[in-house]
Amino acid sequence: MTGSATQGIKTVLHPVSDLAKATAVYAALLGVEPTTNESYYVGFEAAGQNIGLVPGGGSRAMTSPVTYWHVPDIEAKLAEVTAAGATVREAAHDVGGGRLVATFTDPDGNVLGVLQDH
């Protein structure tokens, strides 16, 4: 198989219905306070992982957790997965600080994410 290897799953976003309650649970689980605590997103960094809480699934209307595979070239990876049968759900876009994210579905409809840091 050719193409670029990922850097692993380092980011998982969870849709939540009550941000305050979820924040307390995840802080207890992870043993750390949030590094980002906004009304639209709460983020934690623990053991090299980025765990995000998105109220109501956010603009993406997430209905289940989405894992984000970190990649060196998001456009190249999207081209590789679509050539293999995936369907782009959300095109690559900047979410701040030069970080690019995109989502796609596998042939069974599972939502997967890719993330490229600046």
C-alpha positions in Angstrom: 0.0 0.0 0.0 1.3 3.4 -0.9 0.5 6.8 0.7 1.3 8.6 3.8 1.1 6.9 7.3 -0.8 8.6 10.0 0.6 9.8 13.3 -2.1 7.9 15.2 -5.4 8.9 16.9 -4.6 11.8 19.1 -7.9 13.6 19.2 -11.4 12.4 20.1 -14.4 14.7 20.1 -17.5 13.7 22.1 -20.9 15.3 21.6 -22.5 16.2 25.0 -25.9 17.4 26.0 -24.8 19.2 29.3 -21.4 20.7 28.9 -20.9 21.5 32.6 -21.9 18.0 33.8 -19.7 16.4 31.1 -16.8 18.6 32.0 -16.9 17.5 35.6 -17.0 13.8 34.6 -14.2 14.1 32.1 -12.1 16.1 34.5 -12.5 13.3 37.1 -11.8 10.6 34.6 -8.7 12.3 33.1 -7.4 13.8 36.4 -6.8 17.2 34.8 -8.6 20.4 34.4 -9.6 21.6 30.9 -7.0 23.4 28.8 -9.8 25.1 26.8 -13.1 25.9 28.5 -15.5 27.8 26.2 -19.3 27.7 25.8 -18.8 25.9 22.4 -16.0 23.6 23.3 -14.1 22.2 26.3 -10.8 20.5 25.6 -8.5 18.4 27.8 -4.9 17.2 27.2 -4.0 14.0 29.0 -1.3 11.4 28.2 -0.7 12.9 24.7 -4.4 12.8 23.9 -6.7 15.7 23.1 -10.2 15.0 24.4 -12.9 17.5 23.3 -16.5 18.0 24.5 -18.8 19.6 21.9 -22.2 20.7 23.2 -25.1 19.3 21.1 -22.6 18.0 18.6 -21.8 21.5 17.4 -22.2 22.7 13.9 -21.1 19.2 12.7 -24.2 17.7 14.4 -22.2 14.9 15.8 -24.2 12.0 17.1 -21.3 9.9 18.4 -17.7 10.4 19.3 -15.4 11.1 16.3 -11.7 10.0 16.3 -9.2 12.2 14.5 -6.2 10.6 12.9 -3.3 13.1 12.8 -1.7 13.3 9.4 1.1 15.3 7.8 -0.9 16.2 4.7 -4.7 16.3 5.1 -5.5 16.9 1.4 -3.3 13.9 0.3 -4.9 11.7 3.0 -8.4 12.7 1.9 -7.5 11.9 -1.7 -6.2 8.5 -0.6 -9.2 7.5 1.4 -11.7 8.7 -1.2 -9.8 6.7 -3.9 -10.2 3.7 -1.6 -14.0 4.2 -1.2 -14.5 6.8 1.5 -16.9 9.7 1.1 -15.9 13.2 2.3 -18.4 14.5 4.8 -16.8 17.8 5.8 -14.0 19.2 3.6 -10.7 20.3 5.2 -11.0 23.6 7.0 -9.1 25.7 9.5 -10.4 25.5 13.0 -7.9 28.1 14.4 -4.2 28.4 14.7 -3.6 26.7 11.3 -5.1 23.4 12.5 -7.0 21.8 9.6 -9.7 19.1 10.2 -12.0 17.1 7.9 -14.3 14.2 8.3 -15.3 11.4 6.0 -17.3 8.2 6.1 -16.2 4.7 5.5 -18.3 2.4 3.3 -20.4 1.5 6.4 -21.2 5.1 7.2 -18.8 5.4 10.2 -17.5 8.9 10.6 -13.8 9.3 10.8 -11.7 12.5 11.1 -8.3 13.6 10.0 -6.3 16.5 11.5 -3.3 18.3 10.3 -1.4 20.7 12.6 0.3 23.7 11.1 
